[in-house]
Amino acid sequence: MTLLNIDISYLTDRLKDLLKVPSPTGYTDQIVRHVSKELESLGVFYEITRRGGVRAKVPGKKRKPARAFVSHLDTLGAQVKSLKDNGRLELVPIGHWSARFAEGSRTTLFSENGAYTGTILPLKASGHTYNKEVDELPVGWEYVELRVDAYSKSTDDLHRLGIDVGDFVAIEPMPEFLHNGFIVSRHLDNKAGVAVMLAAIKALVEADVEPTVDVYWLFTIAEETGHGAQSILTPEIASLVAIDNGTTAPGQNSDEFGVTIAMADQTGPFDFHLTRKMVQLCRDNDIKYQKDVFRYYRSDAATAIEAGADVRTALITFGIDASHGYERIHMHALRSLAELATGYTLSPVEIQRDAREFGGLRGFTRQPTSDADQTLNPETEQPLPEPAGE
């Protein structure tokens, strides 16, 4: 199969645009509108759930068994926990991230009166005042506070500004796109995944090719708080591929180059057959790949399964350094992911039985056993045909 051309300039521009739109979980209306307008410009049908999940569809030659990709629009952030007597704000995190990465962050706070910029600072921020006590302060959200860039020296001043408990705080991404292909920014998790999906959709539209089956492109709004793809699937969808980040930390096999295919995360193994298909597509199309297992990680795919969806799941990722911190990725991984996504949409459906929610043994999958040479075709590594009459 010939890989579709991925427009790297388009992918880059979309990622830059996405990073400009603040979208901490719970404050995602603007990013939903942004992505929906981009889908309109591509001429792709989409619909939006009550809360803002976006479900786009590229029609295929058949309706079922439909395939789906999913990425999340929401990012990490914070909310105001309390108004302090010194005119600053106590914060609680949105999503799971360390206050170590919050210290020094520039922010935008959204109040009833409008938006205010600010900075997250440790409680003891001045070395000229506290000397060594600055370094001795523990790490934790109870040891930082938000300084708003407005006259604010008391709770009365904060009230006058229209600031209140529960106000959303977006963390500025501060992105850098380097000439060598590296991208450094906050919130690459998972705006890079969203950009990959948009680039893959563009490649399909411009190539004017029809996918094997209907392909849904899902954009969720609450993955960072564990809700993800719980209510956005349709009954036709039999396979769900999440596109997200893979951690390139010591002890992990992920890489900032190529595709990192997750074999399991903290919720357990991904679907044997769908994951294996991702690997085979990489092999067949000379896409660099590696496999990894994530012990402290969950994605949109996990929430779909936990919500009761009977779908095969896989997770394909771009390697990311310092996840949930000041992150770094490489364009090579994003291009590789987009190529793999288009390859999957055009690939044949091996498990035709997946078009039905229930069925008998005929057409049901097989996994290798001690007599794997009898159940698998040694050339294609695919299941042999069912015996006649079964």
C-alpha positions as CSV (number, residue, x, y, z in Angstrom):
1,M,0.0,0.0,0.0
2,T,1.2,3.5,-0.9
3,L,1.2,5.8,2.1
4,L,-0.8,9.0,1.7
5,N,1.1,12.3,1.7
6,I,1.0,14.1,5.0
7,D,1.1,17.9,4.8
8,I,3.7,18.7,7.4
9,S,3.1,22.5,7.1
10,Y,-0.6,22.0,7.7
11,L,0.1,19.7,10.7
12,T,2.5,22.3,12.2
13,D,0.1,25.2,11.7
14,R,-2.8,23.3,13.2
15,L,-0.7,22.4,16.3
16,K,0.4,26.1,16.7
17,D,-3.2,27.2,16.4
18,L,-4.5,24.6,18.9
19,L,-1.8,25.6,21.5
20,K,-3.1,29.2,21.3
21,V,-6.5,28.2,22.5
22,P,-6.7,27.6,26.3
23,S,-8.7,24.5,27.1
24,P,-8.2,23.1,30.7
25,T,-10.8,20.3,31.4
26,G,-14.1,22.0,32.1
27,Y,-13.3,25.1,30.0
28,T,-13.3,23.6,26.5
29,D,-16.1,25.5,24.6
30,Q,-13.6,27.6,22.6
31,I,-11.4,24.7,21.5
32,V,-14.5,22.7,20.5
33,R,-15.6,25.6,18.3
34,H,-12.1,25.9,16.9
35,V,-11.8,22.2,15.9
36,S,-15.4,22.1,14.5
37,K,-14.6,25.1,12.2
38,E,-11.5,23.3,11.0
39,L,-13.6,20.2,10.2
40,E,-16.0,22.4,8.3
41,S,-13.1,23.8,6.2
42,L,-12.1,20.2,5.3
43,G,-15.6,19.5,4.2
44,V,-16.1,16.7,6.8
45,F,-19.4,16.0,8.5
46,Y,-19.4,16.3,12.3
47,E,-21.7,16.6,15.2
48,I,-21.3,17.8,18.8
49,T,-22.6,16.2,22.0
50,R,-24.3,18.2,24.7
51,R,-21.1,18.8,26.6
52,G,-18.9,19.3,23.6
53,G,-17.4,16.1,22.4
54,V,-16.9,16.2,18.6
55,R,-17.7,13.2,16.4
56,A,-16.6,13.6,12.7
57,K,-17.1,10.9,10.1
58,V,-15.4,10.1,6.8
59,P,-17.7,7.6,5.0
60,G,-16.3,4.3,3.8
61,K,-17.3,1.6,1.4
62,K,-19.3,-0.1,4.1
63,R,-20.9,1.2,7.4
64,K,-19.8,-1.7,9.6
65,P,-17.6,-2.7,11.3
66,A,-16.8,1.0,11.6
67,R,-13.4,2.2,12.9
68,A,-12.6,5.2,15.1
69,F,-9.7,7.3,16.2
70,V,-9.8,9.4,19.4
71,S,-7.8,12.3,20.8
72,H,-8.7,14.7,23.6
73,L,-9.0,18.5,23.3
74,D,-8.7,19.2,27.1
75,T,-5.5,19.9,28.9
76,L,-4.2,20.2,32.4
77,G,-4.9,23.4,34.3
78,A,-6.1,24.6,37.7
79,Q,-9.0,26.1,39.6
80,V,-9.2,28.7,42.3
81,K,-9.6,26.9,45.7
82,S,-9.8,30.0,47.9
83,L,-9.2,33.8,48.0
84,K,-6.3,34.6,50.4
85,D,-6.0,37.6,52.7
86,N,-2.8,38.7,50.9
87,G,-4.8,39.1,47.6
88,R,-3.4,36.0,46.1
89,L,-5.2,32.7,45.2
90,E,-4.9,29.2,46.4
91,L,-5.2,26.6,43.6
92,V,-6.1,23.0,43.0
93,P,-4.9,21.2,39.9
94,I,-7.1,20.0,37.1
95,G,-5.8,16.7,36.1
96,H,-2.8,15.0,37.6
97,W,0.3,17.1,37.5
98,S,3.0,18.2,39.9
99,A,3.2,21.6,41.5
100,R,6.9,21.4,40.7
101,F,6.0,22.2,37.1
102,A,3.5,24.8,38.1
103,E,6.0,27.1,39.9
104,G,6.8,30.0,37.6
105,S,4.1,29.3,35.1
106,R,2.4,32.2,33.4
107,T,-1.4,31.8,33.5
108,T,-4.7,33.2,32.3
109,L,-7.6,33.2,34.9
110,F,-11.1,33.4,33.6
111,S,-13.4,35.4,35.9
112,E,-17.0,36.7,35.5
113,N,-15.4,40.1,34.7
114,G,-13.1,38.8,32.1
115,A,-9.6,37.3,31.8
116,Y,-6.5,38.2,34.0
117,T,-3.0,37.1,33.4
118,G,-0.9,35.9,36.4
119,T,2.0,33.8,37.7
120,I,2.0,30.8,39.9
121,L,4.7,31.3,42.6
122,P,5.9,29.4,45.6
123,L,4.8,30.9,48.9
124,K,8.4,32.0,49.5
125,A,9.4,33.3,46.2
126,S,12.1,36.0,47.0
127,G,15.6,34.9,47.8
128,H,16.3,38.4,48.9
129,T,13.7,38.0,51.6
130,Y,13.8,34.3,52.6
131,N,17.4,33.4,51.6
132,K,17.8,29.6,51.9
133,E,14.1,29.1,52.9
134,V,13.2,29.4,49.2
135,D,15.0,26.1,48.5
136,E,13.7,24.4,51.6
137,L,10.1,24.9,50.8
138,P,8.4,21.5,50.0
139,V,6.8,20.8,46.7
140,G,3.0,20.7,46.6
141,W,0.0,22.6,45.6
142,E,-0.4,23.9,49.2
143,Y,2.9,25.6,48.8
144,V,2.1,27.7,45.7
145,E,-0.2,30.6,45.0
146,L,-1.4,32.6,42.0
147,R,-0.4,36.2,41.8
148,V,-2.9,38.0,39.6
149,D,-1.6,40.9,37.4
150,A,-4.0,43.4,38.8
151,Y,-4.2,45.5,42.0
152,S,-4.9,42.9,44.5
153,K,-3.7,43.0,48.2
154,S,-6.8,41.6,49.9
155,T,-9.8,39.4,49.4
156,D,-11.9,42.5,48.9
157,D,-9.7,43.5,46.0
158,L,-10.1,40.0,44.5
159,H,-13.9,40.3,44.8
160,R,-13.8,43.7,43.2
161,L,-12.0,42.1,40.3
162,G,-14.8,39.6,39.9
163,I,-12.6,36.7,40.9
164,D,-14.1,33.8,42.9
165,V,-13.7,30.2,44.0
166,G,-13.9,27.8,41.1
167,D,-12.6,30.2,38.5
168,F,-10.6,28.3,35.8
169,V,-6.9,28.9,35.3
170,A,-5.2,28.0,32.0
171,I,-1.5,27.4,31.9
172,E,0.4,29.2,29.1
173,P,2.0,26.7,26.8
174,M,5.0,28.8,25.8
175,P,5.6,26.7,22.6
176,E,8.9,26.6,20.6
177,F,9.0,24.9,17.1
178,L,12.7,24.3,16.4
179,H,14.2,24.0,12.9
180,N,15.5,20.4,13.7
181,G,11.9,19.1,14.1
182,F,11.7,19.2,17.9
183,I,8.7,20.9,19.5
184,V,8.8,22.1,23.1
185,S,5.7,23.2,24.9
186,R,3.1,22.5,27.5
187,H,-0.1,20.8,26.4
188,L,1.4,18.7,23.6
189,D,-0.6,16.1,25.5
190,N,-2.8,16.0,23.6
191,K,-3.0,18.8,21.1
192,A,-0.3,17.1,19.1
193,G,-2.6,14.1,18.8
194,V,-5.5,16.4,17.6
195,A,-3.2,17.9,15.0
196,V,-2.2,14.4,13.8
197,M,-5.9,13.5,13.4
198,L,-6.6,16.7,11.4
199,A,-3.6,16.1,9.2
200,A,-4.7,12.5,8.5
201,I,-8.3,13.7,7.7
202,K,-6.8,16.2,5.3
203,A,-4.7,13.6,3.6
204,L,-7.8,11.4,3.0
205,V,-9.9,14.2,1.7
206,E,-7.3,15.5,-0.7
207,A,-6.4,12.0,-2.0
208,D,-10.1,11.5,-2.7
209,V,-9.9,7.9,-1.5
210,E,-12.7,6.0,0.2
211,P,-11.9,4.2,3.4
212,T,-12.6,0.5,3.7
213,V,-15.4,1.2,6.2
214,D,-16.8,4.3,7.9
215,V,-14.2,6.0,10.0
216,Y,-15.1,8.2,12.9
217,W,-12.8,10.9,14.3
218,L,-13.6,11.6,17.9
219,F,-12.4,14.6,19.9
220,T,-13.2,14.3,23.7
221,I,-13.1,17.0,26.3
222,A,-12.4,15.4,29.7
223,E,-9.7,12.8,29.3
224,E,-7.4,14.5,31.8
225,T,-9.9,13.9,34.6
226,G,-10.6,10.3,33.5
227,H,-13.9,10.7,31.6
228,G,-12.7,10.6,28.0
229,A,-14.6,8.6,25.4
230,Q,-17.4,7.4,27.6
231,S,-20.4,8.6,25.7
232,I,-19.3,9.5,22.1
233,L,-19.1,6.0,20.5
234,T,-21.8,4.7,18.1
235,P,-23.0,1.1,18.0
236,E,-21.3,0.7,14.6
237,I,-17.8,1.3,15.9
238,A,-16.0,-2.0,16.5
239,S,-12.4,-0.7,16.8
240,L,-11.1,2.3,18.7
241,V,-7.6,3.6,18.2
242,A,-6.5,6.3,20.7
243,I,-3.8,8.7,19.6
244,D,-1.9,10.2,22.6
245,N,1.5,10.6,24.1
246,G,4.0,7.9,25.1
247,T,6.5,8.6,27.9
248,T,10.1,8.6,26.9
249,A,11.4,8.3,30.5
250,P,14.1,6.0,31.8
251,G,12.8,2.4,32.0
252,Q,10.4,3.0,29.1
253,N,10.8,1.8,25.5
254,S,9.0,4.9,23.9
255,D,10.9,7.1,21.5
256,E,10.5,10.6,20.2
257,F,10.9,9.2,16.7
258,G,8.5,6.9,14.9
259,V,5.3,5.4,16.4
260,T,5.2,4.0,19.9
261,I,2.6,1.3,20.1
262,A,1.3,0.6,23.6
263,M,0.8,-3.0,24.5
264,A,-0.8,-2.2,27.9
265,D,-1.5,0.6,30.3
266,Q,-2.5,0.6,34.0
267,T,-6.0,-0.7,33.0
268,G,-4.6,-3.8,31.3
269,P,-3.6,-5.1,27.9
270,F,-4.9,-3.5,24.7
271,D,-6.7,-5.7,22.2
272,F,-4.4,-8.4,20.9
273,H,-5.6,-8.3,17.3
274,L,-6.0,-4.6,16.8
275,T,-2.6,-3.9,18.4
276,R,-1.0,-6.6,16.2
277,K,-2.6,-4.9,13.1
278,M,-1.0,-1.6,14.0
279,V,2.4,-3.3,14.3
280,Q,1.9,-5.1,10.9
281,L,0.9,-1.9,9.2
282,C,4.1,-0.3,10.4
283,R,6.2,-3.2,9.1
284,D,4.4,-3.3,5.7
285,N,4.8,0.5,5.2
286,D,8.3,0.9,6.6
287,I,7.1,3.1,9.5
288,K,9.5,3.2,12.4
289,Y,7.9,1.8,15.5
290,Q,8.6,0.4,18.9
291,K,6.4,-1.2,21.6
292,D,5.9,-0.1,25.2
293,V,4.0,-0.8,28.4
294,F,2.7,2.1,30.6
295,R,2.2,1.4,34.3
296,Y,0.9,4.8,35.3
297,Y,-1.1,5.8,32.3
298,R,-4.7,5.7,31.0
299,S,-6.3,7.1,27.8
300,D,-9.6,7.6,26.1
301,A,-9.6,4.0,25.1
302,A,-9.6,2.9,28.8
303,T,-12.6,5.1,29.6
304,A,-14.6,3.6,26.7
305,I,-14.0,0.1,27.9
306,E,-14.8,1.0,31.5
307,A,-18.1,2.6,30.3
308,G,-19.1,-0.7,28.9
309,A,-18.2,-0.3,25.2
310,D,-17.6,-3.6,23.4
311,V,-14.9,-2.4,21.1
312,R,-11.4,-3.4,20.3
313,T,-8.9,-0.8,21.6
314,A,-5.4,0.2,20.7
315,L,-3.1,3.1,21.7
316,I,-0.6,4.6,19.2
317,T,1.6,7.4,20.6
318,F,4.1,10.0,19.9
319,G,7.1,9.8,22.3
320,I,7.1,12.7,24.7
321,D,9.7,13.7,27.2
322,A,8.6,15.2,30.5
323,S,5.0,14.4,30.1
324,H,2.6,16.6,32.1
325,G,5.5,19.0,32.5
326,Y,7.3,21.2,29.9
327,E,7.1,18.6,27.2
328,R,9.2,17.8,24.1
329,I,8.3,15.8,21.0
330,H,9.5,15.5,17.4
331,M,7.7,16.1,14.1
332,H,9.0,12.7,12.9
333,A,6.6,10.9,15.3
334,L,3.7,13.1,14.4
335,R,4.1,12.4,10.7
336,S,4.6,8.7,11.4
337,L,1.4,8.6,13.4
338,A,-0.6,10.4,10.6
339,E,0.8,8.0,8.0
340,L,-0.2,5.0,10.2
341,A,-3.7,6.4,10.7
342,T,-4.3,6.8,7.0
343,G,-2.9,3.3,6.4
344,Y,-5.3,1.8,8.9
345,T,-8.3,3.6,7.3
346,L,-7.5,2.1,3.9
347,S,-6.6,-1.4,5.1
348,P,-8.9,-4.4,4.7
349,V,-11.0,-5.6,7.6
350,E,-9.7,-9.0,8.6
351,I,-12.4,-9.7,11.3
352,Q,-15.6,-9.5,9.4
353,R,-17.5,-10.9,12.3
354,D,-17.0,-7.6,14.1
355,A,-19.8,-6.1,12.0
356,R,-22.2,-7.9,14.4
357,E,-22.4,-7.3,18.1
358,F,-23.1,-11.0,18.7
359,G,-22.5,-14.2,16.8
360,G,-21.4,-17.8,17.0
361,L,-17.9,-19.2,16.8
362,R,-17.7,-19.0,13.0
363,G,-15.4,-16.1,12.2
364,F,-14.3,-15.6,15.8
365,T,-10.6,-14.7,16.2
366,R,-7.8,-17.0,17.2
367,Q,-4.7,-16.3,19.2
368,P,-1.4,-18.2,18.8
369,T,-1.0,-21.2,21.1
370,S,1.5,-24.0,21.3
371,D,0.3,-25.2,17.9
372,A,0.3,-21.8,16.4
373,D,1.8,-23.1,13.2
374,Q,-1.5,-24.9,12.6
375,T,-3.8,-22.0,13.3
376,L,-1.9,-19.1,11.6
377,N,-0.7,-18.6,8.1
378,P,3.1,-18.6,8.4
379,E,3.4,-16.0,5.6
380,T,0.8,-13.5,6.6
381,E,0.6,-14.3,10.4
382,Q,-3.2,-14.1,9.9
383,P,-5.7,-16.8,11.1
384,L,-6.2,-19.6,8.6
385,P,-9.7,-20.0,7.1
386,E,-12.3,-21.7,9.3
387,P,-12.8,-25.5,8.5
388,A,-15.6,-26.1,6.1
389,G,-19.0,-26.5,7.7
390,E,-18.0,-24.8,11.0
